[in-house]
Amino acid sequence: MNSTLLFTVLTLVVVGVVAAILLWFVARMFKVEEDPRIDVVEKMLPGANCGGCGYAGCRAMAEALVLHDDISDLYCPVGGGDTMKSVADYLGKAAPEKEPCTATVRCGGICAKRAHTNNYDGAASCAVASSLYVGETGCAFGCLGYGDCVTACAFDAIKVNPETGLAEVDAEKCTACGACVKACPKGLIELRKKWPKGRAVYVSCRSKDKGAVVMKACKAGCIGCGKCVKACAFEAITLENNLAYIDSTKCRLCRKCVNECPTGAITLKGMEPLPKEPKEPKAAAQTNAQ
């Protein structure tokens, strides 16, 4: 009995040793040598693991930066230009240059401007509500206000204002990771050029309805009149599908479009609007014409 038990134990020990040796040889044979620079680059990245770079995390981004000869298409929005320059200098590659951006909510339909037509009694989720119906107002394009963007933001940079019912971005906290952009089912949030001193000019509307329909649903919507397009001397404003759009790369913050917009759909931040020129009386205008 004892000899049988001893034989069994010895057999198991021998099998274990042989298996360990085989596994060691297999591990050595198929071992993938990892570039030690990946660890260094990963430590240089902010460690947010937000996915804003397009990769699953900072480790994956570090691998891409090390393995790609051309890193012009790789960019860490959280670390920004300084981080990318440090990484590029370490790797001996050219750093990609991009202007700082910030998330921008393109909806100005506050509660006072967008009357409620019904009450939603479902899950407090923009994605769920958007899949079921247009929303609690007559505008099918506006912010639903349930905060999917807030949940998606890892930097506490976006909140839903309880008074206006709209999502608002804190530009100082925003890292332009793009998580909120992906989370918004209405496509209201976009990454736009970050002007110094918090300045910004953009159309706070995404409605593609015609003017009469827009005004019925929201008093702050873009009616597609085109007055802003005519007022812009830099060709920064285009009009398509009844909706004006300001290209932040062309805009010079002249603010003339703000005064021309009849509904106030163009949002101005960080600056005072231009003083409006007094209109010439009709009688005087007719006299001058004669």
Phi, psi and chi 1 to 4 in degrees:
 res  aa     phi    psi   chi1   chi2   chi3   chi4
   1 MET       -  -47.0 -177.2   69.4  177.7      -
   2 ASN   -65.6  -39.3  -69.2  -24.5      -      -
   3 SER   -66.4  -36.2   59.8      -      -      -
   4 THR   -65.3  -43.2  -57.8      -      -      -
   5 LEU   -64.4  -42.0 -179.0   60.5      -      -
   6 LEU   -64.2  -41.5 -179.4   60.5      -      -
   7 PHE   -62.7  -40.9  176.4   76.4      -      -
   8 THR   -63.9  -44.3  -57.4      -      -      -
   9 VAL   -63.2  -45.5  172.2      -      -      -
  10 LEU   -63.0  -38.9  -70.8  174.2      -      -
  11 THR   -62.5  -44.9  -58.5      -      -      -
  12 LEU   -63.4  -38.8  -68.9  174.2      -      -
  13 VAL   -64.1  -45.6  170.7      -      -      -
  14 VAL   -62.1  -45.1  171.8      -      -      -
  15 VAL   -60.5  -40.6  170.9      -      -      -
  16 GLY   -64.3  -42.6      -      -      -      -
  17 VAL   -65.2  -45.0  171.5      -      -      -
  18 VAL   -61.8  -43.6  172.0      -      -      -
  19 ALA   -63.0  -39.8      -      -      -      -
  20 ALA   -64.2  -41.5      -      -      -      -
  21 ILE   -64.2  -42.4  -66.3  172.7      -      -
  22 LEU   -64.0  -43.2  -71.3  174.2      -      -
  23 LEU   -63.4  -36.3  -71.4  172.5      -      -
  24 TRP   -65.4  -44.4 -178.2   81.3      -      -
  25 PHE   -64.7  -40.3  -84.6  109.4      -      -
  26 VAL   -65.1  -42.7  170.2      -      -      -
  27 ALA   -62.3  -41.1      -      -      -      -
  28 ARG   -66.9  -36.8  -67.1  -73.2  -63.1  177.0
  29 MET   -68.5  -41.6 -174.4 -179.9  -60.7      -
  30 PHE  -101.8   11.7  -66.0  100.2      -      -
  31 LYS   -65.4  132.3 -178.3 -179.8  179.0 -179.4
  32 VAL  -101.4  118.7  177.7      -      -      -
  33 GLU   -74.7  122.1  -65.2  -67.5  -20.3      -
  34 GLU   -97.0  136.2 -170.9  173.8   59.3      -
  35 ASP   -63.6  121.9 -165.9  -40.2      -      -
  36 PRO   -62.6  -17.8   22.1  -33.1      -      -
  37 ARG   -67.7  -22.0  -65.5  179.5  -61.6  171.3
  38 ILE   -61.6  -42.3  -65.2  175.8      -      -
  39 ASP   -62.7  -40.3  -69.6  -32.2      -      -
  40 VAL   -66.2  -45.5  178.3      -      -      -
  41 VAL   -65.4  -39.1  172.7      -      -      -
  42 GLU   -59.6  -38.0 -176.1 -176.9   12.3      -
  43 LYS   -70.7  -25.1  -68.8  178.3 -178.9  178.3
  44 MET   -77.8  -24.1  -62.8  172.7   72.7      -
  45 LEU   -76.5  157.8  -63.8  174.9      -      -
  46 PRO   -67.9  -17.9   22.7  -33.4      -      -
  47 GLY    77.4   19.7      -      -      -      -
  48 ALA   -74.4  -29.0      -      -      -      -
  49 ASN    51.3   41.1  -65.7  -48.1      -      -
  50 CYS   -87.3  -17.1   61.0      -      -      -
  51 GLY    83.4    4.3      -      -      -      -
  52 GLY   -64.6  -21.0      -      -      -      -
  53 CYS   -82.7  -10.7   59.1      -      -      -
  54 GLY    99.9   -2.4      -      -      -      -
  55 TYR  -112.1  163.8  -70.8   87.9      -      -
  56 ALA   -64.9  -27.1      -      -      -      -
  57 GLY  -172.1 -178.2      -      -      -      -
  58 CYS   -65.6  -30.8  -68.5      -      -      -
  59 ARG   -64.7  -45.5 -178.5   70.8 -179.5 -177.3
  60 ALA   -65.4  -37.5      -      -      -      -
  61 MET   -65.2  -41.6  176.2   63.2  164.4      -
  62 ALA   -61.8  -41.8      -      -      -      -
  63 GLU   -61.5  -43.3  -68.5  177.6   -0.3      -
  64 ALA   -64.2  -41.3      -      -      -      -
  65 LEU   -64.2  -37.0  -72.6  166.7      -      -
  66 VAL   -75.8  -41.1  170.7      -      -      -
  67 LEU   -81.3  -26.9  -62.7  177.2      -      -
  68 HIS   -87.4  132.1  -72.2   71.1      -      -
  69 ASP   -71.5  -39.4  -66.8  -30.7      -      -
  70 ASP  -103.9  112.9 -178.1    5.5      -      -
  71 ILE  -108.7   20.4   61.7  172.2      -      -
  72 SER   -65.3  -25.0   57.8      -      -      -
  73 ASP   -92.9   -0.3  -68.2  -27.4      -      -
  74 LEU  -102.7  131.4  -58.7  176.5      -      -
  75 TYR  -153.4  134.9 -168.5   79.7      -      -
  76 CYS   -99.4  105.7  172.2      -      -      -
  77 PRO   -66.0  -28.0   24.1  -33.4      -      -
  78 VAL   -74.1  -45.6  178.9      -      -      -
  79 GLY   -72.6  -33.7      -      -      -      -
  80 GLY    75.7 -167.3      -      -      -      -
  81 GLY   -62.5  -37.5      -      -      -      -
  82 ASP   -63.9  -44.0  -67.5  -20.8      -      -
  83 THR   -64.8  -43.9  -64.3      -      -      -
  84 MET   -64.5  -35.0  -66.7  -51.9  -59.7      -
  85 LYS   -67.8  -40.9 -172.8  177.8 -174.6  -53.8
  86 SER   -63.0  -43.8  -61.4      -      -      -
  87 VAL   -64.0  -44.3  170.9      -      -      -
  88 ALA   -63.9  -41.1      -      -      -      -
  89 ASP   -63.2  -40.3  -70.7  -16.1      -      -
  90 TYR   -65.8  -39.3  169.0   71.7      -      -
  91 LEU   -86.4  -10.3  -64.1  174.4      -      -
  92 GLY    72.9   35.6      -      -      -      -
  93 LYS  -123.5  169.1  -58.3  175.8 -178.4  179.3
  94 ALA   -82.6  129.9      -      -      -      -
  95 ALA   -79.7  135.8      -      -      -      -
  96 PRO   -69.5  140.6   25.7  -33.3      -      -
  97 GLU  -111.9  124.4  -65.0 -176.5    4.8      -
  98 LYS  -140.1  145.2  -71.6 -172.2  178.3 -178.3
  99 GLU   -75.2  142.5  -70.9 -175.8  -53.7      -
 100 PRO   -59.5  139.7  -21.6   32.3      -      -
 101 CYS  -122.5  166.8  -66.9      -      -      -
 102 THR  -144.2  149.4 -176.5      -      -      -
 103 ALA   -69.8  139.8      -      -      -      -
 104 THR  -132.4  125.1  -56.2      -      -      -
 105 VAL   -88.8  113.0 -178.7      -      -      -
 106 ARG   -93.7   66.1  -69.6 -176.0   53.9 -158.5
 107 CYS  -150.6  126.0  179.3      -      -      -
 108 GLY  -113.0   14.7      -      -      -      -
 109 GLY   -79.9   70.8      -      -      -      -
 110 ILE   -66.3  166.8   62.4  175.4      -      -
 111 CYS   -55.6  -37.4  -62.4      -      -      -
 112 ALA   -70.4  -22.3      -      -      -      -
 113 LYS  -100.1  -17.2  -60.9  -76.7 -173.9  178.6
 114 ARG  -129.2   96.1 -171.1  164.4   44.1  129.7
 115 ALA   -69.5  142.7      -      -      -      -
 116 HIS   -77.0  140.1  -84.3   55.5      -      -
 117 THR  -113.8  -13.1   57.8      -      -      -
 118 ASN  -161.4  172.8   61.1   87.1      -      -
 119 ASN  -118.8  126.9  -68.5  -43.5      -      -
 120 TYR   -88.1  131.6  172.9   66.2      -      -
 121 ASP  -124.9   33.4 -166.3   24.2      -      -
 122 GLY  -107.3 -162.0      -      -      -      -
 123 ALA   -63.1  139.0      -      -      -      -
 124 ALA   -76.8   70.8      -      -      -      -
 125 SER  -143.8  130.1  163.9      -      -      -
 126 CYS   -62.5  -40.0  -62.1      -      -      -
 127 ALA   -63.4  -42.6      -      -      -      -
 128 VAL   -68.2  -49.0  173.7      -      -      -
 129 ALA   -61.7  -40.5      -      -      -      -
 130 SER   -66.0  -31.9  178.4      -      -      -
 131 SER   -76.5  -17.7   66.2      -      -      -
 132 LEU   -96.0  -41.0  -64.1  175.5      -      -
 133 TYR  -163.9  179.9   78.7  141.6      -      -
 134 VAL   -74.0  -26.4  -62.5      -      -      -
 135 GLY   134.3 -177.5      -      -      -      -
 136 GLU   -82.2   -2.7  -67.1 -175.9  -31.7      -
 137 THR  -121.8  178.6   69.4      -      -      -
 138 GLY   -78.6   -7.8      -      -      -      -
 139 CYS   -91.5  121.8  177.9      -      -      -
 140 ALA   -86.5   -0.3      -      -      -      -
 141 PHE  -112.0  -11.2  -58.2   89.8      -      -
 142 GLY   -80.6  172.3      -      -      -      -
 143 CYS   -66.5  131.9  177.5      -      -      -
 144 LEU   -84.9  -24.7  -66.1  169.3      -      -
 145 GLY    77.9   17.8      -      -      -      -
 146 TYR   -92.4   -5.3  -63.6  116.1      -      -
 147 GLY    84.6   27.5      -      -      -      -
 148 ASP   -61.3  -34.1  -73.4   19.5      -      -
 149 CYS   -67.1  -35.8   53.2      -      -      -
 150 VAL   -64.6  -43.6  178.3      -      -      -
 151 THR   -64.8  -36.5  -56.3      -      -      -
 152 ALA   -74.0  -24.2      -      -      -      -
 153 CYS   -79.1  123.0 -179.0      -      -      -
 154 ALA   -90.1    1.8      -      -      -      -
 155 PHE  -119.0   10.4  -54.7   97.1      -      -
 156 ASP    55.5   37.8 -166.4   35.4      -      -
 157 ALA   -99.9   -0.6      -      -      -      -
 158 ILE  -139.7  136.7 -171.2  165.8      -      -
 159 LYS  -137.3  157.4  -59.7  -72.1 -175.1 -176.5
 160 VAL   -98.1  119.3  174.2      -      -      -
 161 ASN   -73.8  118.1 -172.4  -36.3      -      -
 162 PRO   -65.6  -22.8   23.1  -32.7      -      -
 163 GLU   -80.1  -40.2  -65.6 -177.4    2.7      -
 164 THR   -94.5  -23.2   64.0      -      -      -
 165 GLY    78.2   10.2      -      -      -      -
 166 LEU  -112.4  151.9  -58.4  178.3      -      -
 167 ALA   -75.3  139.1      -      -      -      -
 168 GLU  -129.8  139.5  -62.9  177.0   -6.1      -
 169 VAL  -104.8  134.0  177.0      -      -      -
 170 ASP   -90.5  104.2 -175.2  -22.9      -      -
 171 ALA   -62.1  -26.5      -      -      -      -
 172 GLU   -72.5  -31.4  -64.8  -58.0  -42.8      -
 173 LYS   -91.4  -23.3  -67.4 -178.0  178.8  179.8
 174 CYS   -65.3  133.3  179.4      -      -      -
 175 THR  -107.1    2.2   61.3      -      -      -
 176 ALA    61.0   36.7      -      -      -      -
 177 CYS   -73.0  -22.7   70.4      -      -      -
 178 GLY    87.1    4.1      -      -      -      -
 179 ALA   -63.5  -40.0      -      -      -      -
 180 CYS   -69.3  -32.7   58.7      -      -      -
 181 VAL   -60.8  -44.5  177.3      -      -      -
 182 LYS   -70.7  -29.9  -62.7  175.4 -176.9  176.9
 183 ALA   -77.8  -23.4      -      -      -      -
 184 CYS   -79.8  113.5 -179.7      -      -      -
 185 PRO   -71.5  -16.2   28.5  -35.6      -      -
 186 LYS   -90.8   -7.4  -64.1  -72.5 -172.2  177.7
 187 GLY    66.7   32.9      -      -      -      -
 188 LEU   -85.4  -18.6  -69.1  172.8      -      -
 189 ILE  -103.9  132.1  -52.2  176.0      -      -
 190 GLU  -137.3  157.4   69.0  170.0  -32.3      -
 191 LEU   -89.3  120.9  -62.0  179.9      -      -
 192 ARG  -123.2  159.2  -66.4  179.4   63.1   84.0
 193 LYS   -52.9  133.5  175.9 -178.4  175.4 -179.2
 194 LYS   -91.4  108.1 -170.5  173.6 -175.9  178.5
 195 TRP   -77.9  152.1  -65.0   97.4      -      -
 196 PRO   -65.5  152.5   22.0  -32.4      -      -
 197 LYS    61.1   26.5  -61.0 -179.4 -179.5  179.2
 198 GLY    68.5   22.2      -      -      -      -
 199 ARG   -79.8  148.7  -64.5  171.2  177.3  172.2
 200 ALA  -166.9  145.8      -      -      -      -
 201 VAL  -138.1  120.6  176.3      -      -      -
 202 TYR  -157.2  160.2   56.8   92.3      -      -
 203 VAL   -84.7  116.7  178.5      -      -      -
 204 SER   -88.5   59.9  -66.5      -      -      -
 205 CYS  -162.3  146.4 -176.1      -      -      -
 206 ARG  -126.8    8.3  -68.7  -80.1  -70.2  170.2
 207 SER   -71.5  134.0  176.1      -      -      -
 208 LYS  -107.1   11.2  -64.9  178.7  175.9   61.8
 209 ASP   -74.6  163.2  -73.4  -28.4      -      -
 210 LYS   -73.9  161.2  -68.1 -176.1  177.7 -179.3
 211 GLY   -50.3  -46.9      -      -      -      -
 212 ALA   -63.9  -39.6      -      -      -      -
 213 VAL   -67.8  -41.5  178.3      -      -      -
 214 VAL   -61.2  -48.5  172.3      -      -      -
 215 MET   -64.3  -28.9  -70.0  -55.5  -65.8      -
 216 LYS   -71.7  -33.4 -173.1  176.1  180.0 -179.5
 217 ALA   -90.6  -35.0      -      -      -      -
 218 CYS  -153.0  124.5  177.0      -      -      -
 219 LYS   -76.8   -6.3  -58.5  -57.9 -179.3 -176.8
 220 ALA  -110.4   12.0      -      -      -      -
 221 GLY   -83.9  161.4      -      -      -      -
 222 CYS   -80.2  127.6  174.6      -      -      -
 223 ILE  -100.3    4.3   58.2  175.9      -      -
 224 GLY    67.9   31.2      -      -      -      -
 225 CYS   -73.5  -25.3   64.8      -      -      -
 226 GLY    83.6    4.7      -      -      -      -
 227 LYS   -64.4  -34.6  -70.4 -176.3  177.2 -179.5
 228 CYS   -67.8  -35.3   55.1      -      -      -
 229 VAL   -62.6  -44.4  179.4      -      -      -
 230 LYS   -68.3  -30.9  -64.4  176.9 -178.1  178.0
 231 ALA   -77.7  -22.5      -      -      -      -
 232 CYS   -81.1  123.1 -177.6      -      -      -
 233 ALA   -89.5   -1.6      -      -      -      -
 234 PHE  -112.9    8.4  -53.9  101.1      -      -
 235 GLU    54.5   37.1  -62.1 -176.5  -13.3      -
 236 ALA   -91.2   -8.8      -      -      -      -
 237 ILE  -117.0  131.0  -51.3  178.1      -      -
 238 THR  -121.4  157.4   53.6      -      -      -
 239 LEU  -126.3  119.6 -175.9   64.6      -      -
 240 GLU  -145.5  136.0 -174.4  176.6   -5.1      -
 241 ASN    53.5   45.5  -65.8  -33.5      -      -
 242 ASN    64.7   17.9  -53.6  -51.6      -      -
 243 LEU  -133.3  129.4  179.5   63.5      -      -
 244 ALA   -85.2  147.8      -      -      -      -
 245 TYR  -140.0  133.4  179.0   78.7      -      -
 246 ILE  -103.4  120.7  -59.7  176.1      -      -
 247 ASP   -80.6  113.3 -173.7  -19.2      -      -
 248 SER   -67.8  -19.6   59.7      -      -      -
 249 THR   -78.3  -18.1   62.5      -      -      -
 250 LYS  -106.2  -24.1  -65.4 -179.4  179.5  179.9
 251 CYS   -63.7  135.7  177.4      -      -      -
 252 ARG  -110.3   13.9  -63.1  -65.6 -179.4  -91.7
 253 LEU    58.4   35.3  -59.5  176.6      -      -
 254 CYS   -73.4  -22.9   71.9      -      -      -
 255 ARG    73.5    5.9  -63.8  165.2  -73.0  170.9
 256 LYS   -64.9  -34.1  -70.3 -177.7  179.3  179.1
 257 CYS   -65.0  -31.0   58.7      -      -      -
 258 VAL   -62.2  -43.4  178.7      -      -      -
 259 ASN   -69.4  -28.7  -75.5    3.3      -      -
 260 GLU   -80.8  -23.0  -69.1  -63.2  -35.6      -
 261 CYS   -69.9  118.5 -178.5      -      -      -
 262 PRO   -74.8  -17.6   27.5  -34.6      -      -
 263 THR  -108.8   -5.5   64.3      -      -      -
 264 GLY    75.3   25.2      -      -      -      -
 265 ALA   -73.5  -16.0      -      -      -      -
 266 ILE   -92.6  120.2  -59.1  179.0      -      -
 267 THR   -88.9  135.6  -66.4      -      -      -
 268 LEU  -120.0  124.7  176.2   65.9      -      -
 269 LYS  -127.2  143.1  -71.8 -172.4  175.3 -178.8
 270 GLY    78.4    2.7      -      -      -      -
 271 MET  -145.9  158.5  -64.5  178.8  -67.3      -
 272 GLU   -88.4  146.7  -68.1  -64.8  -35.5      -
 273 PRO   -67.7  157.2   23.1  -32.9      -      -
 274 LEU   -65.2  144.1  -67.8  173.4      -      -
 275 PRO   -64.6  133.9   20.8  -31.4      -      -
 276 LYS   -75.0  135.9  -68.7 -172.7  177.5 -178.6
 277 GLU   -74.2  133.6  -63.1  179.2    1.7      -
 278 PRO   -64.8  136.6   22.1  -32.2      -      -
 279 LYS   -75.3  139.0  -68.2 -176.1  178.2 -179.7
 280 GLU   -75.8  131.8 -169.1  176.1    6.1      -
 281 PRO   -56.5  146.5  -22.8   32.4      -      -
 282 LYS   -58.5  -41.0  -69.3 -176.2  178.5 -179.7
 283 ALA   -61.0  -43.7      -      -      -      -
 284 ALA   -66.1  -39.2      -      -      -      -
 285 ALA   -63.6  -39.6      -      -      -      -
 286 GLN   -69.0  -37.9  -69.4  174.7   -4.2      -
 287 THR   -62.7  -43.1  -57.6      -      -      -
 288 ASN   -66.1  -33.9  -67.9  -25.4      -      -
 289 ALA   -68.5  -32.8      -      -      -      -
 290 GLN   -75.5      -  -67.6  174.6   -2.7      -
